[in-house]
Every structure is written in structure tokens, then in C-alpha cells.
């Protein structure tokens, strides 16, 4: 599944923020924000703390839950993200920006991530906001697979889980040898 930059990519930023180790340092956040195309990436320690608090709120959007619960959680995020959406043509083509850069980086991050999650729920599927099924992992992910049935954050976790299940199923054979 292909996401456009201003929708699904924003949801992938939400995943990156949720999966970032705590505490969120300004330097670690700057790397993630730059990778996801947020233009102003320099954050003060206080701004990094605000983003970490926002990340903890984003966490509730991932994993199994009813459509109504996911909708309500994302609507709360959208309501608390001070946003001024506008159409931009800075690259010659009209597209939507979710906040102005003069609102500061925290407001921009809130607006972008909340809208990105809403985009996935409305235009892809609510079930595409998942948590890794491998015991001990629990990382958040956006399922970008064609069929929307991904259960693991990465192929590596999927393979590790398959190996663990295989070993558990055949452990009695190894003990007899």
C-alpha cells in the first residue's frame, strides 16, 4: 500500500515517535523529524518533553481495539492539536499542509501526526494501526502491506517468532535425541 506524503507518511512519523526510546532527547527527535520531512527540527529540551508527552498519547491509537475506541482517541488528538490547515503550492502543485510553520515545532508535530492517523483510519483501514505480535516486542507500526494483515513490526520479528514457535513445537523431539 502506498501512502502519500501528507497522509500516511505523517502516520509513520507517529509510529516513529511512539517507538522512540524515552526520554526523548532533542537530538533523537531531530533525527526522526528530519527523516520524516518536518522542516524545523531544532527542539529545546522543553519542546522535546512536550513531544514525548504527545507520543504517549499517540500510543493509544495502536493495537487491537474497536473502531469506536480508535475513532474517539484520534478525535481527541485532533481536537487538542491546534491546527490551521491550508493549501500550499510551494512545489508547483496544490497540496495540504496541516499547520503553519510559525506555530512552532510541537504544534506542527501534533497537527501532522493526529491528521496522519486520521488519514489511515479514514482512507486505508483502522486495523492498519498495529502492535507487533512477537512476545517481548510490542512496537507500533502502520501496516503498509497489500492485504492489510501484517502482525509484526518487521520481517525480522516475524521470522524470530516463527522460529520460536517451531522450536517450541519440536522441543520434545530434541530432548529425546
N, CA and C of each residue as an Amber inpcrd file, in Angstrom:
protein
   531
   0.8410000  -1.1680000   0.0000000   0.0000000   0.0000000   0.0000000
   0.8820000   1.2250000   0.0000000   0.5510000   2.1910000  -0.8340000
   1.3300000   3.4090000  -0.9430000   0.5900000   4.5520000  -0.2620000
   1.2780000   5.2660000   0.6150000   0.7040000   6.4260000   1.2820000
   1.2890000   7.6870000   0.6830000   0.4670000   8.7310000   0.5770000
   1.0320000   9.9950000   0.1310000   1.7820000  10.6490000   1.2830000
   2.6130000  11.6180000   0.9580000   3.4820000  12.2410000   1.9520000
   2.6950000  12.9420000   3.0510000   1.5760000  13.5070000   2.7050000
   0.8520000  14.3190000   3.6740000  -0.2180000  13.5480000   4.4270000
  -0.2920000  12.2630000   4.2720000  -1.2650000  11.4470000   4.9840000
  -0.5650000  10.3170000   5.7020000  -0.2770000   9.2660000   4.9660000
   0.3270000   8.0850000   5.5610000   1.7120000   8.3230000   6.1070000
   2.4860000   9.1540000   5.4370000   3.8260000   9.4670000   5.9520000
   3.7370000  10.1100000   7.3260000   2.7060000  10.9110000   7.5410000
   2.5010000  11.5340000   8.8440000   2.1840000  10.4720000   9.9010000
   1.4460000   9.4320000   9.5140000   1.1690000   8.3310000  10.4440000
   2.4580000   7.5760000  10.7630000   3.3420000   7.4600000   9.7840000
   4.6310000   6.8070000  10.0310000   5.4800000   7.6340000  10.9940000
   5.3460000   8.9520000  10.9580000   6.0090000   9.7980000  11.9550000
   5.4530000   9.4900000  13.3360000   4.1430000   9.3160000  13.4440000
   3.5420000   8.9560000  14.7310000   4.1350000   7.6480000  15.2470000
   4.3050000   6.6680000  14.3680000   4.9230000   5.3890000  14.7480000
   6.3420000   5.6200000  15.2610000   7.1100000   6.4080000  14.5250000
   8.4890000   6.6890000  14.9380000   8.5300000   7.3190000  16.3280000
   7.6210000   8.2400000  16.5960000   7.5950000   8.9080000  17.9000000
   7.1890000   7.9500000  19.0060000   6.2020000   7.1000000  18.7330000
   5.7600000   6.1240000  19.7340000   6.8750000   5.1290000  20.0400000
   7.6220000   4.7260000  19.0270000   8.6650000   3.7150000  19.2120000
   9.9990000   4.2800000  19.6790000  10.1280000   5.5930000  19.7400000
  11.3780000   6.2200000  20.1730000  11.5810000   5.9630000  21.6640000
  12.7850000   5.5260000  22.0610000  13.0260000   5.2850000  23.4910000
  12.8390000   6.5660000  24.3110000  12.3780000   6.3970000  25.5370000
  12.2290000   7.5460000  26.4290000  13.4300000   7.6160000  27.3500000
  13.8170000   8.7900000  27.7730000  13.2280000  10.0730000  27.4130000
  13.6320000  10.4750000  25.9910000  12.7380000  11.2270000  25.3490000
  13.0140000  11.7390000  24.0090000  14.0140000  12.8930000  24.1330000
  15.1850000  12.7130000  23.5900000  16.1550000  13.8010000  23.5990000
  15.9330000  14.6720000  22.3700000  16.2830000  15.9480000  22.4620000
  16.1520000  16.8020000  21.2810000  16.9130000  16.2370000  20.0740000
  18.0870000  15.6450000  20.3100000  18.8920000  15.1110000  19.2100000
  18.2080000  13.9220000  18.5390000  17.6560000  13.0080000  19.3310000
  16.9620000  11.8440000  18.7620000  15.7170000  12.2850000  18.0030000
  14.9980000  13.2460000  18.5420000  13.8100000  13.7540000  17.8590000
  14.1710000  14.4330000  16.5390000  15.2620000  15.1800000  16.5450000
  15.6830000  15.8730000  15.3270000  15.9660000  14.8870000  14.1980000
  16.5640000  13.7480000  14.5290000  16.8330000  12.7250000  13.5100000
  15.5210000  12.2040000  12.9330000  14.5880000  11.8500000  13.7930000
  13.2950000  11.3140000  13.3430000  12.5370000  12.3570000  12.5280000
  12.5010000  13.5760000  13.0110000  11.7500000  14.6310000  12.3270000
  12.3510000  14.9400000  10.9580000  13.6540000  14.9660000  10.8730000
  14.3140000  15.2160000   9.5890000  14.0050000  14.0910000   8.6030000
  14.0710000  12.8430000   9.0760000  13.7790000  11.7010000   8.2140000
  12.3540000  11.7450000   7.6810000  11.4270000  12.3140000   8.4350000
  10.0190000  12.3490000   8.0340000   9.6070000  13.6880000   7.4160000
  10.5700000  14.5610000   7.1660000  10.2810000  15.7710000   6.4020000
   9.7060000  16.9360000   7.1790000   9.8160000  16.9210000   8.5030000
   9.3980000  18.0910000   9.2730000  10.4920000  19.1330000   9.1220000
  10.1210000  20.3110000   8.6550000  11.1290000  21.2830000   8.2420000
  11.9230000  21.8810000   9.3880000  11.2770000  22.3280000  10.4260000
  12.0220000  22.8830000  11.5620000  12.2580000  21.7660000  12.5570000
  13.4960000  21.3460000  12.6900000  13.7540000  20.1710000  13.5280000
  14.4910000  20.4840000  14.8180000  14.9860000  21.6900000  15.0210000
  15.6810000  22.0230000  16.2610000  14.6700000  22.1920000  17.3810000
  14.8590000  21.4000000  18.4340000  13.9270000  21.4340000  19.5620000
  14.6730000  21.7610000  20.8400000  14.0360000  22.5030000  21.7030000
  14.5800000  22.7480000  23.0310000  14.2590000  21.5370000  23.9040000
  14.9210000  21.3870000  25.0320000  14.5660000  20.2830000  25.9350000
  13.0940000  20.3220000  26.3650000  12.5520000  21.5030000  26.5570000
  11.1340000  21.6280000  26.9440000  10.2190000  21.1730000  25.8010000
  10.5690000  21.5260000  24.5650000   9.7880000  21.0740000  23.4120000
   9.8800000  19.5540000  23.2640000  11.0740000  19.0040000  23.4960000
  11.2410000  17.5430000  23.4180000  10.3740000  16.8540000  24.4620000
  10.2660000  17.4380000  25.6370000   9.4050000  16.8920000  26.6870000
   7.9380000  16.9420000  26.2570000   7.5340000  18.0260000  25.6150000
   6.1570000  18.1430000  25.1140000   5.8730000  17.0970000  24.0400000
   6.8380000  16.8620000  23.1680000   6.6700000  15.8470000  22.1180000
   6.5970000  14.4620000  22.7450000   7.3950000  14.2110000  23.7810000
   7.3320000  12.9130000  24.4590000   5.9580000  12.7060000  25.0850000
   5.4030000  13.7380000  25.6880000   4.0450000  13.6330000  26.2560000
   3.0400000  13.3450000  25.1420000   3.1830000  14.0220000  24.0170000
   2.3010000  13.7840000  22.8690000   2.4530000  12.3400000  22.3730000
   3.6750000  11.8520000  22.3290000   3.9290000  10.4710000  21.8920000
   3.2000000   9.4700000  22.7720000   3.1630000   9.7360000  24.0740000
   2.4600000   8.8190000  24.9810000   0.9630000   8.8330000  24.6930000
   0.4360000   9.9480000  24.2210000  -0.9770000   9.9980000  23.8310000
  -1.2040000   9.2780000  22.5070000  -0.2340000   9.3490000  21.5980000
  -0.3460000   8.6610000  20.3120000  -0.3850000   7.1430000  20.4970000
   0.2910000   6.6440000  21.5330000   0.3760000   5.1930000  21.7670000
  -0.9840000   4.5160000  21.8070000  -1.9800000   5.2100000  22.3260000
  -3.3100000   4.6190000  22.4800000  -3.9810000   4.3160000  21.1470000
  -3.4200000   4.8040000  20.0550000  -4.0320000   4.5950000  18.7280000
  -3.6420000   3.2630000  18.1040000  -2.6600000   2.5900000  18.6510000
  -2.1070000   1.3880000  18.0210000  -2.5430000   0.1350000  18.7530000
  -2.6930000  -0.9360000  17.9970000  -3.0660000  -2.2210000  18.5610000
  -4.5450000  -2.4960000  18.4030000  -4.9580000  -3.6950000  18.8010000
  -6.3580000  -4.0930000  18.6110000  -7.2940000  -3.2540000  19.4790000
  -8.3460000  -2.7760000  18.8560000  -9.3830000  -2.0260000  19.5540000
 -10.5570000  -1.8330000  18.6070000 -11.6690000  -1.4440000  19.1650000
 -12.8560000  -1.2330000  18.3270000 -12.6850000   0.0330000  17.4960000
 -13.4090000   0.0890000  16.4110000 -13.3900000   1.2830000  15.5700000
 -13.8100000   2.5060000  16.3720000 -14.8040000   2.3510000  17.2180000
 -15.3040000   3.4720000  18.0070000 -14.2420000   3.9900000  18.9720000
 -13.5130000   3.0840000  19.6360000 -12.4520000   3.4940000  20.5540000
 -11.3320000   4.2090000  19.8020000 -10.9360000   3.6380000  18.6660000
  -9.8650000   4.2580000  17.8790000 -10.3120000   5.6340000  17.3710000
 -11.5420000   5.7030000  16.8890000 -12.0970000   6.9760000  16.4100000
 -12.0800000   8.0180000  17.5250000 -12.5580000   7.6430000  18.7020000
 -12.6220000   8.5900000  19.8170000 -11.2290000   9.0670000  20.2250000
 -10.2800000   8.1590000  20.2660000  -8.9090000   8.5220000  20.6370000
  -8.3230000   9.4990000  19.6260000  -8.4830000   9.2060000  18.3560000
  -7.9220000  10.0840000  17.3260000  -8.6680000  11.4110000  17.2950000
  -9.9760000  11.4010000  17.5140000 -10.7120000  12.6640000  17.5760000
 -10.2280000  13.5350000  18.7330000  -9.8890000  12.9260000  19.8660000
  -9.3280000  13.6880000  20.9950000  -7.9870000  14.3010000  20.6070000
  -7.1720000  13.5340000  19.8920000  -5.8850000  14.0710000  19.4350000
  -6.0900000  15.2280000  18.4590000  -7.0110000  15.0430000  17.5190000
  -7.2880000  16.1120000  16.5480000  -7.7800000  17.3740000  17.2520000
  -8.6190000  17.2150000  18.2620000  -9.1550000  18.3680000  18.9780000
  -8.0800000  19.1070000  19.7660000  -7.0980000  18.3700000  20.2810000
  -6.0690000  19.0250000  21.0840000  -4.8810000  19.5130000  20.2560000
  -4.8670000  19.1810000  18.9840000  -3.8070000  19.6680000  18.0970000
  -4.2730000  20.9910000  17.4930000  -3.6680000  22.0710000  17.9380000
  -4.0270000  23.3620000  17.3630000  -3.5340000  23.3910000  15.9360000
  -4.4590000  23.4390000  15.0120000  -4.1020000  23.2680000  13.6150000
  -4.7650000  24.3320000  12.7520000  -4.0410000  24.7660000  11.7630000
  -4.5650000  25.6950000  10.7690000  -4.2570000  25.1270000   9.3960000
  -5.0420000  24.1570000   8.9370000  -4.7470000  23.5680000   7.6280000
  -4.8380000  24.6130000   6.5170000  -3.9910000  24.4450000   5.5240000
  -4.0250000  25.3400000   4.3800000  -3.4550000  24.6320000   3.1580000
  -3.8220000  25.1380000   2.0050000  -3.3180000  24.5890000   0.7460000
  -2.0600000  25.3410000   0.3680000  -1.0310000  24.5910000   0.0210000
   0.2380000  25.1790000  -0.3980000   0.5220000  24.7780000  -1.8400000
   1.2170000  25.6370000  -2.5520000   1.6660000  25.3170000  -3.9130000
   3.1640000  25.5870000  -4.0430000   3.9170000  25.4420000  -2.9220000
   5.3400000  25.7690000  -2.9390000   6.1390000  24.9230000  -3.9210000
   5.6340000  23.7660000  -4.3000000   6.3480000  22.9280000  -5.2730000
   5.6640000  22.9330000  -6.6390000   4.7290000  23.8640000  -6.8230000
   4.0360000  23.9650000  -8.1060000   2.7440000  23.1700000  -8.1890000
   2.4980000  22.3170000  -7.1910000   1.2810000  21.5050000  -7.1640000
   0.5360000  21.7810000  -5.8600000  -0.7890000  21.8740000  -5.9060000
  -1.5220000  22.1110000  -4.6650000  -1.5160000  20.8700000  -3.7660000
  -1.2490000  21.0850000  -2.5250000  -1.3450000  20.0210000  -1.5280000
  -1.6240000  20.6440000  -0.1730000  -2.0520000  19.8070000   0.7520000
  -2.4980000  20.2710000   2.0540000  -1.3740000  20.2180000   3.0740000
  -1.2100000  21.3180000   3.8010000  -0.3580000  21.3510000   4.9900000
  -1.2950000  21.4490000   6.1870000  -0.9200000  20.8190000   7.3010000
  -1.8180000  20.7500000   8.4440000  -1.6030000  21.8480000   9.4720000
  -0.4790000  22.5340000   9.4050000  -0.2490000  23.6600000  10.3080000
   0.8070000  24.5620000   9.6900000   0.7900000  25.7990000  10.1130000
   1.7900000  26.7380000   9.6150000   3.0700000  26.5860000  10.4270000
   4.1970000  26.8550000   9.7950000   5.4780000  26.6800000  10.4900000
   5.6710000  27.7010000  11.6010000   4.9530000  28.8210000  11.5650000
   5.1060000  29.8240000  12.6290000   4.4340000  29.3960000  13.9330000
   3.6950000  28.2880000  13.9280000   3.0830000  27.7820000  15.1510000
   4.0960000  27.0570000  16.0340000   5.2700000  26.7830000  15.5400000
   6.2810000  26.0870000  16.3090000   6.2770000  24.5970000  16.0290000
   7.3820000  23.9410000  16.3580000   7.5110000  22.5280000  16.0030000
   6.5590000  21.6030000  16.7460000   6.2620000  21.8660000  17.9970000
   5.3810000  20.9700000  18.7500000   3.9730000  21.0060000  18.1600000
   3.4750000  22.1950000  17.8540000   2.1440000  22.3110000  17.2410000
   2.1270000  21.6320000  15.8790000   3.2050000  21.7820000  15.1350000
   3.2820000  21.1460000  13.8150000   3.2840000  19.6260000  13.9530000
   4.0450000  19.1010000  14.8860000   4.1150000  17.6440000  15.1070000
   2.7440000  17.1100000  15.5280000   2.0750000  17.8110000  16.4240000
   0.7450000  17.3780000  16.8710000  -0.2350000  17.3450000  15.6990000
  -0.2600000  18.4240000  14.9330000  -1.2100000  18.5060000  13.8170000
  -0.9290000  17.4370000  12.7740000   0.3280000  17.2610000  12.4360000
   0.7040000  16.3040000  11.3910000   0.4030000  14.8760000  11.8170000
   0.7930000  14.4960000  13.0320000   0.6040000  13.1090000  13.4520000
  -0.8660000  12.7690000  13.6750000  -1.6180000  13.6660000  14.3000000
  -3.0440000  13.3930000  14.5230000  -3.7730000  13.2640000  13.1850000
  -3.4670000  14.1450000  12.2560000  -4.1210000  14.0850000  10.9500000
  -3.6710000  12.8620000  10.1710000  -2.4040000  12.4930000  10.2840000
  -1.9100000  11.2980000   9.6040000  -2.6100000  10.0360000  10.0800000
  -2.8200000   9.9230000  11.3940000  -3.5350000   8.7630000  11.9220000
  -4.9880000   8.7610000  11.4510000  -5.5990000   9.9320000  11.4290000
  -6.9720000  10.0330000  10.9230000  -7.0250000   9.6270000   9.4530000
  -6.0350000  10.0220000   8.6930000  -5.9540000   9.6700000   7.2750000
  -5.9360000   8.1500000   7.0980000  -5.1090000   7.4600000   7.8710000
  -5.0230000   6.0000000   7.7640000  -6.3590000   5.3600000   8.1180000
  -6.9740000   5.7970000   9.2050000  -8.2500000   5.2190000   9.6300000
  -9.3390000   5.4540000   8.5860000  -9.3770000   6.6500000   8.0160000
 -10.4560000   7.0040000   7.0790000 -10.2360000   6.4800000   5.6630000
  -8.9950000   6.4450000   5.1970000  -8.7500000   6.1320000   3.7930000
  -8.0340000   4.8070000   3.5490000  -7.5870000   4.1490000   4.6000000
  -6.9690000   2.8260000   4.4360000  -7.8150000   1.8260000   5.2280000
  -7.5420000   1.7130000   6.5320000  -8.3270000   0.8360000   7.3980000
  -7.8820000   1.0730000   8.8340000  -8.8260000   1.1300000   9.7770000
  -8.4450000   1.3090000  11.1780000  -7.5070000   0.2140000  11.6770000
  -7.6340000  -0.9950000  11.1350000  -6.8020000  -2.1100000  11.5630000
  -5.3580000  -2.0180000  11.1110000  -5.0190000  -1.0310000  10.3150000
  -3.6360000  -0.8820000   9.8490000  -2.7390000  -0.2040000  10.8820000
  -3.2950000   0.2220000  12.0050000  -2.5030000   0.7810000  13.1020000
  -2.3020000  -0.3330000  14.1210000  -1.1620000  -1.0100000  14.0530000
  -0.9750000  -2.2190000  14.8440000   0.1570000  -2.1720000  15.8390000
   0.2560000  -3.2550000  16.5810000   1.3430000  -3.5300000  17.5270000
   1.9330000  -4.8780000  17.1600000   3.2210000  -5.0030000  17.2980000
   3.9160000  -6.2400000  16.9530000   3.4020000  -7.3970000  17.8160000
   3.1780000  -8.5430000  17.1740000   2.6500000  -9.7230000  17.8560000
   3.7270000 -10.5840000  18.5080000   4.9910000 -10.2910000  18.2370000
   6.0630000 -11.1010000  18.8290000   6.1610000 -10.7940000  20.3180000
   6.1780000 -11.8380000  21.1260000   6.2930000 -11.6770000  22.5670000
   7.5550000 -10.8870000  22.8850000   7.3870000  -9.8370000  23.6780000
   8.5190000  -9.0310000  24.0950000   8.8130000  -7.8450000  23.1910000
   8.1130000  -7.6860000  22.0910000   8.4050000  -6.5750000  21.1880000
   7.4230000  -5.4230000  21.4110000   6.1960000  -5.5470000  20.9690000
   5.1410000  -4.5610000  21.1730000   5.3750000  -3.2090000  20.4840000
   6.2600000  -3.1440000  19.4770000   6.4440000  -1.8910000  18.7500000
   5.2040000  -1.5860000  17.9140000   4.9160000  -0.3020000  17.7630000
   3.8000000   0.1370000  16.9310000   4.2250000   0.1130000  15.4730000
   3.2430000  -0.0550000  14.5730000   3.5220000   0.0170000  13.1420000
   2.2650000   0.3990000  12.3830000   2.4800000   0.9230000  11.1870000
   1.3920000   1.1360000  10.2380000   1.5390000   0.0440000   9.1960000
   0.5080000  -0.7490000   9.0260000   0.5270000  -1.8630000   8.0800000
   0.4110000  -1.3120000   6.6580000   1.4950000  -1.3720000   5.9320000
   1.5100000  -0.8900000   4.5440000   1.4790000  -2.0510000   3.5540000
   1.1930000  -3.2480000   4.0560000   1.1460000  -4.4050000   3.1690000
  -0.0610000  -4.3180000   2.2420000  -0.0020000  -5.0500000   1.1730000
  -1.0850000  -5.0250000   0.1940000  -2.4030000  -5.5170000   0.7830000
  -2.3580000  -6.6090000   1.5430000  -3.6100000  -7.1890000   2.0460000
  -4.0220000  -6.6860000   3.4310000  -3.1720000  -5.9160000   4.0830000
  -3.5310000  -5.3430000   5.3810000  -3.6250000  -6.3300000   6.5120000
  -2.8290000  -7.3930000   6.4810000  -2.9020000  -8.4240000   7.5300000
  -1.5940000  -8.6020000   8.2910000  -0.7680000  -7.5950000   8.2560000
   0.5250000  -7.6860000   8.9240000   0.3300000  -7.7800000  10.4390000
   1.1190000  -8.6260000  11.0810000   1.0130000  -8.8120000  12.5270000
   2.3110000  -8.4520000  13.2530000   3.3670000  -8.1600000  12.5260000
   4.6750000  -7.8960000  13.1300000   5.2190000  -6.5660000  12.6400000
   6.0450000  -5.9340000  13.4560000   6.5960000  -4.6380000  13.0880000
   7.5980000  -4.7540000  11.9460000   8.3170000  -5.8740000  11.8770000
   9.3120000  -6.0880000  10.8250000   9.3170000  -7.5590000  10.4040000
   9.9450000  -7.8270000   9.2900000  10.1140000  -9.2090000   8.8380000
  10.9780000  -9.9700000   9.8470000  11.9260000  -9.2900000  10.4430000
  12.7970000  -9.9330000  11.4310000  11.9850000 -10.4550000  12.6190000
  11.0700000  -9.6460000  13.1340000  10.2290000 -10.1160000  14.2430000
   9.3520000 -11.2810000  13.8130000   8.8330000 -11.2160000  12.6040000
   8.0190000 -12.3110000  12.0850000   8.8300000 -13.5980000  12.0290000
  10.0310000 -13.5200000  11.4930000  10.8960000 -14.6990000  11.3950000
  11.2980000 -15.2160000  12.7700000  11.6670000 -14.3250000  13.6830000
  12.0470000 -14.7460000  15.0330000  10.8930000 -15.4500000  15.7410000
   9.6850000 -14.9380000  15.5450000   8.5170000 -15.5680000  16.1690000
   8.2510000 -16.9420000  15.5600000   8.3970000 -17.0520000  14.2340000
   8.1950000 -18.3450000  13.5690000   9.2110000 -19.3750000  14.0610000
  10.4530000 -18.9590000  14.2140000  11.4980000 -19.8640000  14.7170000
  11.1700000 -20.2830000  16.1480000  10.7510000 -19.3370000  16.9820000
  10.4130000 -19.6690000  18.3740000   9.2430000 -20.6420000  18.4420000
   8.2240000 -20.4390000  17.6100000   7.0790000 -21.3660000  17.5840000
   7.5190000 -22.7460000  17.1150000   8.3820000 -22.7920000  16.1000000
   8.8750000 -24.0690000  15.5790000   9.6730000 -24.8050000  16.6590000
  10.5510000 -24.1050000  17.3150000  11.3600000 -24.7320000  18.3640000
  10.5000000 -25.2310000  19.5140000   9.4950000 -24.4580000  19.8780000
   8.6080000 -24.8780000  20.9620000   7.8140000 -26.1180000  20.5730000
   7.3940000 -26.1710000  19.3260000   6.6070000 -27.3190000  18.8520000
   7.4450000 -28.5840000  18.7560000   8.7340000 -28.4460000  18.5290000
   9.5980000 -29.6070000  18.3240000  10.6010000 -29.8140000  19.4540000
  10.4400000 -29.1220000  20.5610000  11.4160000 -29.2350000  21.6470000
  11.4410000 -30.6280000  22.2570000  10.3070000 -31.3230000  22.3010000
  10.2910000 -32.6700000  22.8750000  11.0750000 -33.6570000  22.0100000
  11.1210000 -33.4250000  20.7000000  11.9000000 -34.3020000  19.8120000
  13.3900000 -34.1440000  20.0930000  13.8270000 -32.9280000  20.3650000
  15.2480000 -32.6800000  20.6160000  15.6700000 -33.2580000  21.9710000
  14.7440000 -33.2620000  22.9350000  15.0790000 -33.7950000  24.2340000
  15.2520000 -35.3130000  24.1880000  14.5410000 -35.9990000  23.2940000
  14.6340000 -37.4550000  23.1820000  15.9110000 -37.8690000  22.4840000
  16.5030000 -36.9920000  21.7050000  17.7020000 -37.3780000  20.9360000
  18.9170000 -37.4630000  21.7990000
